[in-house]
């Protein structure tokens, strides 16, 4: 699975968030992690075989324009001990 964050235009209320969650709950290989109405950001996990551009197209199909797409991930962090 790969984690992605999409910033959308048109996410204005709880009904918008519910529409996104309901739609993508039916899409195999997609898990919605968060829909932030205040920022329009949708964070989801995608099966590696799914196309990010295909997901972008699906947002358009349900009435939302993708403004930005970002891969979300963990970055290695070095732990430094200060004495």
Secondary structure, 3 states (H helix, E strand, C coil): CEEEEEEEECCCCHHHHHHHHHHHHCCCCEEEEEEECCCCEEEEEECCCCCHHHHHHHHHHCCCEEEEEEEECCCCCCCCCCC
